[in-house]
Amino acid sequence: MKVIAITGGSDMIGILNFLDVAKMLGSHSILLKPFEMKTLLDPIQAELQAYRVLKKSLFSPARPRHYFTLPP
């Protein structure tokens, strides 16, 4: 699962920045408010497109099928 971290009210934990911590913990992307909706939607659209391509390649009927036969 991909995670996009977005700042909320405060952006600091003591001397640590929340977004830096989120990145260290493995978030895929980080967004600092204020941001434009396009900035949020672009990575989501890219993930959806990658999913569609993968799904099509895995489940396409045009994909060659391999049949194995056991020797007599």
N, C-alpha and C positions, 0 to 999 in steps of 0.2 A: 504494500500500500504506500502510495506517495503522500507525503505530508507537506502542506504549505503553511508555514508559521506566519501569523500576522500580528503586529503589535496591537495592544489594547490601550488601557489607560496609562500606566507607568511603563517605562521601557527599561528599567534597571532593577537588578537584585543586588543590593549592596554596590559592589564595584563591577558586577557582571551585567552585560547587556542581554536581555531576554532573547533577542534574535541570534546573538552569537551562541548562546547556550542551546537554542533550538537547532542551530546548524551543527554544533558539536554532537548533539544527540541523534542526528541523522535526518533532519527535515530536508526534503527535496528542494524547496525554495523558501525564501523569506521575503516578506513584504513589509515595508515601513509605511504607516499611515501618514498623510493621506496618499492614496494611490488611485490611479484611474482604473475603471472596471476592466479595460482591455489588458492591463498588466496582470490581472488575476485570471482572466479568461484564456489568454494565450497559452499558458502551460497546460491548462485543463483541456483545451481543444487539441493540443499536440498529443497528449496522452490518449484521448479518445480516438484520434486518427491512428496512432500506433496500435491500439487495441483492435480497431477494425481491420487493419492490414493483417495482423497476426491471426485473428479469428478467420478471416477469409482464406489465408494460406493453410490453416490447419483443417478447415472443414469444407474446403472447396471440392465439389464432385469432379472437377477436372484434374485433381491430384492423382497421379498414377498409383494404382493399387498393386501390391505385390502378393501373389499367391504362391504358397509353397506346397509342394506335394511330397509325401513320404515315399521313399523307394519301396518297391514291392517286396 
